[in-house]
Amino acid sequence: MKIKLSIVVIFALLLRVSVTILAEESPCIFFAPQSMNEDNEILVPVYTKNLPQDNDGLCGIEFKFAYDTEHFMLKTNKNNGLLLETSTAMLVQDTDIAEVSVSEDIVSVNYIDFSAEDNVVLRDGPLFYFTLISKNPDALWNSDDYYPLRFIPDSINLILLDKENYSLKGIPAEGIDTYVGGYNTFPTFEIPKIEDKIEFKNGISAVYINGGEKATDAPPYIKDEFMIPLRPLAEAVGMEISWDSKTKMVSVFYPYISAYFDMSKEDTYINAKLRTDLPKPEIINGRTFVPVSTIRAMFADVLNIENNGDSISLDFNKKEEE
């Protein structure tokens, strides 16, 4: 495992410069959990999306994810590791070559077909699957959108085949969190509509929601661009937010959007992918601030931003207006 993982890491590091060329395609992976069966099991296929086309196929993938150990168990093999399986509908037919490890609530998956033959994937689709087992089936069956699976920042790499040069190349990819529920459907990737128009004013400790003022303890400020206090924004939008004091990681989640801010390094991850193209987040008086360009990157084409110099308005109805 160490040898394979080292190779993947080396490929990924060597190709970070060239990866920027592919950034617009946003290659990613996602989970597509199926409805729970009578044994309280949920099959979770791992899919690719926007697989780069300027290559000779996908012959490997590595990623890590966390899962909710309070409400779920993983179906394991005889060595108590994650049981990775396949079927005739899957694009990878040999999961025995995959190496999987589980450490508490973190699962690591490393799959590389060095033969570059039978398991090369040439199109988007399901690669393989694992199984979640609900500890409380009734609660799960009545849930509409529950996210027990989270991709770990900077853990996802696609391993592509280059037949001309007889080599493999690794590129970092995004990981889109999708929900598990009793009546789950295939992910639409459509961000749920946010009705509110949210405004921040430079130096004023408040967030304005549809014109109404709500006091905060973190006034926004202008540096190279508008710096917005993360918690008031997340609460106004309805995002889940958490702070890990040990790792100094701030995390925010919204359907099909995840963002991590590693405040020890001032690194930003959107959908688990490191974004070196965005300005750094900052901590001021114990509060995390992020540049408005990061908010734009998180919400992409559903967000319209109006900068009035001393204030900034966030309108989340851009797609409908157009």
N, C-alpha and C positions, 0 to 999 in steps of 0.2 A: 504493500500500500504506500509506503513512504517513497519508494522509487517512482511509482506512477504519479503520485501527488506532486513530487518535486518536478517531474517533467512538465506537468500541466502548469504549475506555477511559473516555470521558466518560460514556457511558450507565451503565457499571458503577459509576463513582464516585458518580453521582447517585442510584443506586438501592441503595447499600449499606445505608441505613437501612430501606428497605422490604423488602429481601431477608430480613431476620430473620423476617418473617411466613411465608416459604416454607421456613424451615430444616427443619421436621419432614419435609417431603417428600424432602429430600436428592436433588435432581436431580443426575445425574452422567453421565459418558461413560466408556466402557471399550472396550478392544480385544478382539476375538474372533478370534484367529488360526486359520486353517484348517490342515489337515494339509498337510505339504510335498508338492508334486507331483514328477513325474519330472525336472523342470528345477531342482530344489532351491529352488523358489520357494514362499513362504508368503504367501497373500493375507491381509491384515489389515483386516477391516471395522471401522469406527468406529461404535459403537452409542450410543444414548441410553438412559437408564434413569430412571424417575420424572420424565418430562417434565412440568412444571407444566401443569395443566389450565385455570387461570383466565387464558387468553390466547387469541389467535387463531392460534397456530401458531408454530413455530420457523422463522425465516428466516435464521439465521446462527449461527456458532459460531467461537470462536477457542481455540486451545490450543497448548501447546508440549510436546514430549517429547524425552527423550534416548534414544539407542539404542546398543547394544553394537557399536562399530565393529570390535572385535577378531574377533568371530565372525559378523558380518552385514554385508551391503551393502544399500543401498536401490535399488530399481529407479527409475531417473531418466528425465527427459524430455530433449529435445535440448539444453536449457539447463543440464543437470546438476542440475536441481532435482527434488525428490520428485515422482514421477508419481502424481497423484491420479486415480483412475478410478471409474467407476460401472457399473452393469448394470441390467437391468430389475427386479432384486430390491431395488435400493437406493431409498431414499426421496428422495434428491437426484439429479436426472437431468442437471444441468448443472454439471460440476466445472470447466469452463473459467473460471468467474468466481472460483474460489478462488485465493488467492495463497499460495504456499508457498515458504519459504526454508530452506536448510540451511547451518548454520555449524558446521563440525567435527562434533560428535556431537549437536547440538541442532537439532531440526526445528520450525519455526513454521508453523502452518496458520491462515489467516484466510479464512473463507468468509461472505459476506453477500450475500443477494439483495435489493437495494434495490427491485426491482420489486414484491416481496411478492406474487408471483403463482404461477408454475408450480412453484417449488421450496419452497413453504411446507410444513413437516413438521407433521402433525397427530397423530402417535402415535409411541410408542417403536419403535425398530428401527434397522437399518443405514443410515447416511447415505451413505457412500462408502467406498472402500478404497484402501490402498496395498500395496506388495509388498516383503517382506523376502527377501533371497537369502542362504542359509546358505553360509558359507565352508568349513564342515566338516560336511557333511550326516550323516556316520556318527555323529558325536558328538551332533548334535541329535536324530537319529532314536532314539537310545537314552536320551534324557533324559525324565524324567517331569514335571519342573516347572522350567522355565528362564525367567527374566524378563529379556529383552533390552530391554524398553521401560519407561520410567519417565516419568510425567507430571511436569512442572516446577511447583514450588509457585507458586500464585497466578497461573496462566496461563490458566485455563479460564473462559470466559464464554459463556453462551447468549444469543442475541439473539432476543427474542420480539416478535411483531407485535401491535400494539394498533390495530385497524381503527377503533374509535370515535374515537380521538384522532389518527388518521393518524400514528402514531409507532412507533418501535422502542424497546425497553427491554432493557438488559443485566443479567443476574444471574450472579453467580459460581456455579460448580458444582464438584463433586468429580470426581476422576479415579481410577478403580479399576484398578490394575495387574493384568493377567492374564497367564498363562504361555503359552509356546510350547514345544511338544514334538512328537515324532514321531507320537504317538497322541493329539493334543489333542482335547478335547471342549469343548463350549460352556461358558463359565464358570458355575459353580453359585453362587458368592458365599458358599458355606458355609466358614467358617473351620475349618481342620483342628483336630481335638481336641487339646488340651494336657492331658496326663495329670497333670502335677505341681501340687501346691499350694505356693505360694511365699509366704514370710513375711519381712518386714523388721522390725527392732526399733530404736526410736529411739536414736541415738547409738552403735550397735554396728556395727562394720565387718564385716558378714557378711550373707549371704543364706541363708535356710533353705529347702531344697527337700525337701518331704515329711518335715520334721523334721530332716533332716541339715544340718549347718552347713558352709558354704563361706566361707572368709575373703575379704574384699574390702579395698580401700584407700579406700573411700568410705562413711562412716557416714551413714545417713539422718537427717533432722532434721525437726522440726515447726516450721513457720512459721504461716501462716494455716491450712494443712493439711499432711498428711504429704508430705514431699519425698523422692522415691525416686531413688537413683542409677541412671541410665539403662543404662549398660553392664552391670552385674551382672544387672539385670532382663532385658535383651535376650538375654544369654548363657544365662540360666536358661530362658527361654521358647523359645530357638532362633531368635531374630530375627537377620537380617543387620544389622550396624551399621557405619557409616563416619563419618569425620570429615574435613572439608575445611578445612585450615588457612587457605587463601586467603580463602574466603568465610565462614569460621567457622560452617559448617552441619553439624549432626549429623543423620544420616539413619538411620532404622530401617525394615526391611521384613519383612513376614510375608505369607503368601498372602492377597490381597485387602485388605491393610492397608499403608499407607505413612504415615510421619510424618516431618516435617522440622522441625528446630528451628534457626532463624536466631539464633544467639547474639549477633550484632552488634546486632540489634534486639530480641532476646528475643521473637521472634514464633514462633508454633506453627502448623504446617500439618498437617492430617490429610486423607489422600487428596488432597493438593495444594491444599486449600482453607484459606485463612487463617481461624483460629479466634480471634476477638477475645473470645469468651465464656469463654475458659479463662485461668487464672492463668499468669503468666510462668514459663518455665524459668529456671534459674540455673546459673552456673558457680561452683563452690567448690573451691579448691585444684586447679584444672585438670580437674575432673570435672563432668559435666553432671547436673543434678538436675531432675526434672519432678514436678509435683504429681500426686497420686493421681487427681484428677478428669480429668486428661489421659489417664491409662492407662484409665480407665473409658470415656472418649470413643472411644479407639482400638479397644477390644474390645467395646464396646456390650453387647448382650444375652447374650454368652457368658461374661461375667465377673461373679462375685459377690465383693464386697469386704467384709471384716469388719474393722472398726476397733475395736481393743481399748484405745485410749488411747495406750499406749506401744509398740504394735506394730500391724502391719497385715498381713492375710492376703489373698492373691489366689487365688481358686478359679475355674478356667477351665471348670468343668463345670456351670455354672448352667443351661444350656438342657436338659441331660439330666435334671437333678434335678427340674426343673419338669414 
